[in-house]
Amino acid sequence: MYDYLIAGAGFAGSVLAERLAHAGKHVVLCDKRPHIAGNAYDHFDDAGVLVHKYGPHIFHTSCRRIFDYLSKFTKWRPYEHRVRASVDGKTVPFPINIDTVNQLYGLQLTAEQAPGYFASLADPSAAGRTSESAVVSKVGRDLYEKFFKNYTRKQWGLDPSELDASVAARVPARMNHDDRYFTDEFQAMPLHGYTRMFENMLDHDNITLVLNADYRELLREMRFREIIYTGPVDAFFDYRYGKLPYRSIDFRFETHPRERYQSAAVINYPNEHDYTRITEFKYLTGQMHPHTSIVYEYPTAEGDPYYPVPRPENAELYEKYRELAKATHNVHFVGRLATYRYYNMDQVVGQSLALFDRLTENEESEPPQSQAA
């Protein structure tokens, strides 16, 4: 009998597999896909350019424990992510900062003048619980319509007035010249890619890796004391209360015979085109290559589940599944899909390390568990 069956070989499942194996547990780690690393999977395309199959993944964290843990499996390439947005025929910094408004409006604001200027744009009376009200109350109607309104409609298939304020909170405006997308203490990319990092993480005799496999098939063939599940929580319970809504992305890749395609790693297109952004991977990886590969992102309602849709009715539906999960013995739900939350990579790692801590703490005080159902 194995100690654990872990469904999903992305960050959540792989971190727990490594930690439990290191603690002497025998683990079977499975994934429906033909590869490890989940959505962070990267590979060399036909031209030899390292690309991220499921869109750009940029690592950042302010947690020393998380950074030190992953550093056991990879060396790092220092990298600070910068995004530009195509607005009014100009390519300007995003999130919005002093340089953004100076370039858009032909101003020469200083850092001392910026707070007063942004305050003059803001509409505090618009404050509320929706994404639209969150933005308008801070930067005003014009910047909201230039940067957020149409981008959000494309990304979510909904008007910002229909989405929770948390959507806009991820990209706050800045009162300085800082054009980095993230401000965390640790910002870097795995030197040899995410897949190599996962390979190192899972290189342990106590881990049995099974790809192209559904965890239910393994439950029929093997015996396990406990299950760790990282897939969609509604699927685990056979959609008892209905499907939880997600947004997906249609990724369309191109390779071009030149060293650079665009002026930044990512350029957002809030208002023109059906796609939301273009990513050029060589900025992220630092790879030297005569060709460059890019990806267009077209949001869609169909496809792999990527983004939980942040609306009150969806949160209520998830609560029903969360209650089922809490009542399911010997099964632990962890990760984005299993908890219906949009987490950054470091947050998933932190959640997994916290679950490992609980599992090992409980081990000394609880009797052996029976077969997981």
PATIFI-693514 format. One record per residue (C-alpha): residue in three letters; z, y, x. Coordinates in steps of 0.02 Angstrom, whole numbers, padded with zeros to 5 digits, always signed. Last residue first. Example, Ala and Ser with C-alpha at 12.3 -4.5 7.8 and 13.67 -1.06 7.14 Angstrom:
% residues 2
SER+00357-00053+00684;ALA+00390-00225+00615;
//
This chain:
% residues 373
ALA-00034+00318-00617;ALA+00056+00327-00452;GLN+00143+00164-00402;SER+00331+00186-00392;GLN+00422+00311-00284;PRO+00556+00263-00158;PRO+00727+00338-00195;GLU+00752+00527-00174;SER+00861+00625-00052;GLU+00778+00597+00116;GLU+00602+00606+00048;ASN+00635+00763-00051;GLU+00634+00872+00105;THR+00474+00790+00167;LEU+00384+00821+00004;ARG+00450+00998-00012;ASP+00394+01046+00164;PHE+00224+00967+00133;LEU+00207+01070-00025;ALA+00245+01229+00073;LEU+00116+01182+00205;SER-00012+01159+00067;GLN+00026+01327-00014;GLY+00014+01413+00155;VAL-00154+01331+00192;VAL-00217+01383+00021;GLN-00157+01560+00053;ASP-00244+01562+00221;MET-00408+01516+00140;ASN-00398+01654+00011;TYR-00340+01600-00160;TYR-00421+01624-00330;ARG-00308+01531-00450;TYR-00335+01388-00570;THR-00193+01283-00496;ALA-00293+01123-00462;LEU-00452+01220-00428;ARG-00381+01338-00299;GLY-00265+01220-00207;VAL-00123+01101-00250;PHE-00076+00980-00389;HIS+00049+00844-00343;VAL+00046+00676-00434;ASN+00197+00559-00427;HIS+00245+00590-00607;THR+00138+00695-00724;ALA+00251+00812-00824;LYS+00219+00964-00714;ALA+00032+00932-00724;LEU+00036+00926-00914;GLU+00130+01092-00917;ARG+00001+01165-00798;TYR-00138+01106-00913;LYS-00066+01204-01059;GLU-00036+01354-00945;TYR-00220+01347-00895;LEU-00270+01384-01075;GLU-00155+01535-01081;ALA-00226+01600-00917;ASN-00401+01579-00989;GLU-00353+01679-01144;PRO-00283+01818-01034;ARG-00443+01838-00931;PRO-00467+01809-00745;VAL-00620+01693-00736;PRO-00580+01560-00605;TYR-00706+01579-00463;TYR-00793+01435-00374;PRO-00832+01293-00496;ASP-00992+01207-00439;GLY-01141+01245-00550;GLU-01173+01344-00708;ALA-01114+01518-00761;THR-01214+01599-00623;PRO-01195+01726-00484;TYR-01345+01743-00367;GLU-01294+01754-00185;TYR-01429+01781-00054;VAL-01407+01694+00113;ILE-01465+01742+00287;SER-01523+01651+00441;THR-01572+01729+00608;HIS-01694+01671+00741;PRO-01694+01705+00928;HIS-01517+01633+00941;MET-01351+01691+01013;GLN-01210+01639+00895;GLY-01071+01764+00866;THR-01017+01663+00715;LEU-00988+01798+00587;TYR-01125+01920+00639;LYS-01241+01771+00663;PHE-01217+01726+00479;GLU-01313+01865+00393;THR-01244+01883+00217;ILE-01340+01961+00072;ARG-01249+02022-00084;THR-01242+02027-00273;TYR-01408+01949-00321;ASP-01505+02002-00476;HIS-01576+02156-00390;GLU-01516+02337-00390;ASN-01347+02407-00442;PRO-01204+02331-00342;TYR-01304+02266-00194;ASN-01175+02220-00063;ILE-01223+02205+00120;VAL-01133+02076+00225;ALA-01133+02049+00413;ALA-01199+02224+00443;SER-01360+02315+00489;GLN-01483+02186+00424;TYR-01604+02050+00484;ARG-01557+02030+00666;GLU-01626+01923+00809;ARG-01797+01893+00736;PRO-01897+01746+00670;HIS-01817+01745+00496;THR-01724+01605+00408;GLU-01691+01610+00221;PHE-01554+01535+00113;ARG-01529+01544-00075;PHE-01352+01514-00138;ASP-01331+01498-00327;ILE-01151+01547-00359;SER-01025+01487-00489;ARG-00910+01569-00614;TYR-00773+01467-00694;PRO-00705+01440-00870;LEU-00571+01307-00899;LYS-00644+01168-01004;GLY-00562+01107-01164;TYR-00385+01059-01209;ARG-00397+00876-01157;TYR-00530+00913-01027;ASP-00516+00737-00954;PHE-00340+00774-00886;PHE-00397+00775-00705;ALA-00552+00874-00759;ASP-00441+01015-00825;VAL-00349+01024-00659;PRO-00509+01049-00560;GLY-00491+00960-00392;THR-00350+00968-00264;TYR-00249+00814-00314;ILE-00113+00740-00206;ILE-00071+00565-00266;GLU+00083+00459-00233;ARG+00136+00281-00190;PHE-00040+00218-00174;ARG-00127+00054-00215;MET-00311+00020-00186;GLU-00469-00028-00281;ARG-00449+00050-00453;LEU-00364+00205-00382;LEU-00509+00217-00259;GLU-00634+00233-00400;ARG-00528+00368-00482;TYR-00530+00467-00319;ASP-00718+00488-00333;ALA-00813+00443-00175;ASN-00955+00517-00074;LEU-00835+00525+00073;VAL-00688+00411+00119;LEU-00575+00462+00263;THR-00431+00349+00313;ILE-00296+00452+00399;ASN-00154+00368+00494;ASP-00258+00350+00652;HIS-00280+00539+00664;ASP-00434+00648+00693;LEU-00422+00743+00528;MET-00376+00912+00603;ASN-00503+00896+00743;GLU-00642+00861+00618;PHE-00580+01005+00511;MET-00595+01127+00657;ARG-00769+01060+00696;THR-00819+01091+00515;TYR-00751+01268+00521;GLY-00856+01326+00667;HIS-00852+01311+00856;LEU-00748+01467+00890;PRO-00658+01463+00724;MET-00671+01643+00662;ALA-00542+01779+00684;GLN-00431+01906+00598;PHE-00243+01896+00623;GLU-00142+02052+00580;ASP-00224+02073+00410;THR-00323+02231+00369;PHE-00475+02155+00287;TYR-00645+02232+00247;ARG-00638+02338+00403;ASP-00707+02514+00381;ASP-00547+02608+00427;HIS-00595+02792+00418;ASN-00445+02846+00312;MET-00386+02867+00131;ARG-00438+02693+00081;ALA-00502+02624-00085;PRO-00436+02453-00138;VAL-00543+02295-00136;ARG-00441+02147-00201;ALA-00358+02254-00337;ALA-00522+02264-00432;VAL-00515+02083-00493;SER-00326+02093-00518;ALA-00354+02219-00659;ASP-00399+02076-00777;LEU-00575+02070-00845;GLU-00652+02125-01010;SER-00664+02311-00965;PRO-00756+02256-00808;ASP-00901+02198-00919;LEU-00932+02012-00910;GLY-01056+01896-00825;TRP-00930+01883-00684;GLN-01026+01930-00527;LYS-01169+02022-00610;ARG-01058+02124-00725;THR-00938+02156-00581;TYR-01078+02222-00471;ASN-01137+02330-00616;LYS-00971+02420-00640;PHE-00899+02417-00466;PHE-00989+02523-00337;LYS-01087+02666-00416;GLU-01005+02659-00588;TYR-00828+02657-00519;LEU-00873+02791-00393;ASP-00928+02905-00537;ARG-00784+02864-00656;GLY-00636+02904-00546;VAL-00561+02834-00387;LYS-00386+02773-00437;SER-00378+02774-00628;VAL-00561+02726-00637;VAL-00533+02571-00531;ALA-00385+02497-00625;SER-00457+02548-00794;GLU-00618+02451-00762;SER-00529+02296-00698;THR-00420+02291-00854;ARG-00233+02310-00873;GLY-00218+02497-00893;ALA-00232+02664-00807;ALA-00367+02776-00884;SER-00249+02924-00903;PRO-00231+02925-00714;ASP-00413+02979-00695;ALA-00446+02990-00509;LEU-00576+03106-00436;SER-00456+03248-00393;ALA-00333+03122-00320;PHE-00471+03055-00208;TYR-00498+03231-00141;GLY-00313+03265-00117;PRO-00289+03102-00022;ALA-00444+03136+00085;GLN-00403+03311+00149;GLU-00287+03259+00290;ALA-00401+03117+00343;THR-00543+03241+00354;LEU-00680+03268+00227;GLN-00851+03322+00288;LEU-00954+03306+00129;GLY-01135+03259+00095;TYR-01092+03166-00066;LEU-01134+02988-00022;GLN-01106+02999+00165;ASN-00940+03091+00152;VAL-00885+02979+00009;THR-00911+02820+00110;ASP-00847+02896+00272;ILE-00679+02934+00190;ASN-00659+02756+00128;ILE-00732+02645-00009;PRO-00714+02460+00028;PHE-00857+02461+00077;PRO-00947+02569+00204;VAL-01115+02647+00158;THR-01298+02595+00155;LYS-01393+02735+00068;GLY-01528+02733-00067;ASP-01405+02783-00203;VAL-01291+02638-00159;SER-01321+02488-00045;ALA-01148+02429+00004;ARG-01086+02387+00179;VAL-00960+02257+00232;ARG-00865+02238+00394;HIS-00766+02086+00449;GLU-00661+02094+00605;TYR-00693+01948+00723;PRO-00601+01876+00872;ARG-00675+01705+00910;TRP-00541+01572+00897;LYS-00499+01407+00977;THR-00476+01267+00854;PHE-00364+01127+00795;LYS-00190+01179+00851;SER-00238+01359+00810;LEU-00233+01309+00627;TYR-00044+01295+00634;ASP-00021+01453+00737;PHE-00121+01555+00611;ILE-00025+01485+00463;ARG+00145+01511+00544;ARG+00101+01688+00601;CYS+00061+01745+00424;SER-00041+01904+00413;THR-00200+01809+00378;HIS-00388+01819+00400;PHE-00528+01691+00407;ILE-00702+01740+00349;HIS-00797+01615+00242;PRO-00974+01666+00197;GLY-01066+01565+00065;TYR-01059+01381+00018;LYS-01167+01306+00154;HIS-01098+01419+00291;VAL-01232+01435+00424;LEU-01248+01395+00610;VAL-01429+01429+00660;GLY-01527+01284+00734;ALA-01689+01323+00642;ASP-01667+01175+00524;ASP-01490+01231+00482;PHE-01337+01200+00590;HIS-01183+01162+00487;ASP-01034+01244+00401;TYR-00912+01176+00273;ALA-00786+01306+00211;ASN-00820+01255+00030;GLY-00740+01086+00063;ALA-00709+01050+00248;ILE-00767+00868+00246;HIS-00941+00802+00204;PRO-01040+00691+00086;ARG-00960+00771-00068;LYS-00851+00677-00191;ASP-00706+00686-00069;CYS-00575+00562-00011;LEU-00421+00565+00101;VAL-00325+00401+00112;VAL-00157+00429+00195;HIS-00032+00323+00288;LYS+00125+00423+00322;GLY+00201+00442+00495;ALA+00244+00627+00491;HIS+00082+00668+00583;ALA-00011+00579+00444;LEU+00080+00685+00316;ARG+00037+00847+00407;GLU-00145+00800+00436;ALA-00175+00741+00259;LEU-00086+00893+00189;VAL-00196+01012+00289;SER-00350+00912+00240;GLY-00314+00913+00054;ALA-00280+01098+00037;PHE-00415+01156+00159;GLY-00555+01050+00089;ALA-00556+00860+00090;GLY-00522+00832-00096;ALA-00421+00696-00181;ILE-00275+00642-00072;LEU-00211+00465-00096;TYR-00041+00448-00018;ASP+00079+00316+00048;TYR-00045+00175+00061;MET+00000+00000+00000;
//
